């Protein structure tokens, strides 16, 4: 995921976090807090789950934030 902010310096730098994630999904997905890249910690198994939903939050240095749902 990518968030943009036109502010300069600290106020324009976004950090990412997972705000809503199931325990099962937290063992499968990793979100890089600096880049917003989502990666797998293990292979996906269709028999264990065919649908995942993550809520990602981007927050800038001034405390402003927004969220996005990733399915």
Secondary structure, 3 states (H helix, E strand, C coil): CCCCCCCCHHHHCCEEEEEECCHHHHCCEEECCCCCCEEECCCCCCCCCCCCCEEEEEECCCCCEEEEEEC
